[in-house]
Amino acid sequence: MVTTLTDAKRSAIAEKLASMKVVQELLIANEQQFLQQTNNQELSDRLRKMLEDDQKNLGIIDTVMTQYGIQSQPKEHVQRFIEQARNMMGKSELSLYEKMTQHELLKHSQVMAGLIVHKAGQVVGADIEAAIAPLNTVNFENRAHQEQLKGFLEYLGTMELTGQEPDRGFWGRIQDAMAAVTGVVGSAVTQASDKSDMNIQDIIRMDHQKAKTLMSEIENSSDSQKCQEYFGQLYMDLMAHSEAEEQVVYPNVRSFYGDDNTQELYDEQAQLKQVLEQMRQSDPTSSDFKSNLQRVKEMVNDHTTQEETTMFAAIRNNCSTDQQEQMATQFKEAKKQLQTQMQNRMSQMAR
C-alpha cells in the first residue's frame, strides 16, 4: 500500500519556497517605504519599477508554490528574522542609505534562495523542475535588481557624505551592469512571464505537464521507494487539480462549453479518482499498480487533450483576459486549500 506522500527533500523545498514568499513580501514593504522617503525623481522612478517587478514576482512565487503541490510555512527563525527586519526598517534613526544597504542584502539572500531551489529541483526530480520553472523569472530579475541597488547606494552614499549628487553617468553604468547580468537568456525568461497572474489555460497546462512528468518518472524508475514518492505527489496533484477544476472551472464554462461536454469532463475525472484510489491500495512493484498506471496515463492524455483543445478554445472565445486571469486566481486558491486539507489528512493517518 502506498503510504508515503512526500519525502523530507520535497518538504524542505516547500519550506524554502514559503520562506521566499515572506522575504518577497518584506522586499515589497521596504520599497513602498523607500518611495515615501526619497524626493529624487530618477531614484523614485527606478524604485517604482523595482516595486512593480517585485509585486509581479510575489504572484509568480505564489503560483510556483501551488504548482509545486506541497503547502508549507517558513521556519520559525525565518519568521523571527522577518519581524526583526521590519522593526529595523521602521526605525527613524537609520538613514535611507543604511536601510537600502540591508535591502540589498535581502535581495542577495532571495537570489541565492531561488538558485538553490532551482538546483535542488534538478537533484530531487524532473517534476519539481517542471513545477518551479517560472521561478527563473524571479531569479533573473532579483539578480538585476541587485546591480541596480548598488547604483542606488552609490547615489545615496555620495549624497549622505557630501550633500551633492554623483555624476549623471553612473545611471548609465547601472543599466549596462543590469544588461550584463540578465543577458539574452534572462531577457527571454523575464519576457516569457510578464505578469503575476497567468490565465487559467496557462495554469491548467502547467498542471498537465507536471502530471505527465511524474508518470514518466514512475514508469522509468526501478526503485520502489522512488515510485512510491513520485506516486504520492502524482496522487496529491491530480486529486487537488481535479477538485479545483470541479469547484471553479467546470461551473464557469458549462454555459458556453455545453452540458454534455462539461459532464464528460466530470465523469472522466470521477473514473480517474477511482483508479488512483486503487493504486494507493497496491504495492508500487505489483502488476496491478503498473497496469493501473497505464490506465491513468491513457485517461490523463485523453482528458488533457480535450481540455487543451476544445475547452481552452471555448474559454478564449467567451471570456475576457481579466476573466481568464480571475479564474486562474480562483483555481489556485482552491488548489491551495485542497492541498492543505490533504496534507493534514495524511499527517493524521500517519500518526
Secondary structure, 3 states (H helix, E strand, C coil): CCCCCCCHHHHHHHHHHHHHHHHHHHHHHHHHHHHHHCCCHHHHHHHHHHHHHHHHHHHHHHHHHHHHCCCCCCCHHHHHHHHHHHHHHCCCCCCHHHHHHHHHHHHHHHHHHHHHHHHHHHHHCHHHHHHHCCHHHHHHHHHHHHHHHHHHHHHHHHHHHHCCCCCCHHHHHHHHHHHHHHHHHHHHHHHHCCCCCCCHHHHHHHHHHHHHHHHHHHHHCCCHHHHHHHHHHHHHHHHHHHHHHHHHHHHHHHHHHCHHHHHHHHHHHHHHHHHHHHHHCCCCCCHHHHHHHHHHHHHHHHHHHHHHHHHHHHHHHHCCHHHHHHHHHHHHHHHHHHHHHHHHHHHHHHC
